[in-house]
Structure formats: C-alpha cells, structure tokens
Amino acid sequence: MSGTGGGPRRYTDADLAALPPNVAAESIADTRIILPKDAALEAIAHFATQGRPLENWEGWMRLADGSRVKSLSHVGSFAMSRDAKRAADAARAGIEAAQRRWDRDPEYPNAALYFALTFAAAT
C-alpha cells in the first residue's frame, strides 16, 4: 500500500484495530496510532508481546481546539532495534523522558502531548 507521496505507507488502520479497544479508543486519529503516554506504553507492550517491534515514535500535540500537529520539540526515535523487547524498552524510556520534559515546559499552551507509533509489519 502506498501513501499519498507514492512511497511505502508504514501504518494502517489494521494496527489501530489490533489494539485492545480501550487503548484504540484513545487515539486522536482514525488511521494511525496517536495516543497519550500511558496508552502509548500499553500499545507498545501489546505489540511487543506479539513480537512486533516498534519502528518509530514521534511526538504530536493535541491543541485546545481539538486539532493535532506534530511536535517540533519531541521528534521521537531514530533507528529502533528490530528486537521487539529492546525496541519497547528504548521507546518506553524515550516517551517517558519526553513526557517529563513536556510536564516541566509544555511546547504549546493548553495543548497535550501524544505519541504516534509505527510498528513493523506483522509476519
């Protein structure tokens, strides 16, 4: 499946649907996994137990008006491990650090930090 730019699309609504319903319901997108910290950590653990490593995560903001935009301060991960447990551990540490930083100094007033997650394809 290709994205609008013609390149490979690395996320699908199937990933969102594969989450436990209570976690999926917290996503602020219909076709991507974009979750608040606790739900993001649950999603990472859920897929790690299935052997699906996280490919990357990135910070997003939900603004007071309900719109969402990528965070410029919390850009996320780079070069995650292909081992699901190692990727989950690294992502957990990075996401928790990003949330602590946000809690001390939010990037945008009255916004909330969320995390977009992209997982390796199911094998």
Buried (B, 14 or more C-beta within 10 A) or exposed (E): EEEEEEEEEBBBBEBBEBBEEEBBEBBBBEEBBBBBBEBBBBBBBBBBEEEBBBBBBBBBBBEEEEEBEEBEBBEBBEEBBEEBEBBBBBBBEBBEEBBEBBEEEBBBEEBBBBBBBBBBEEE
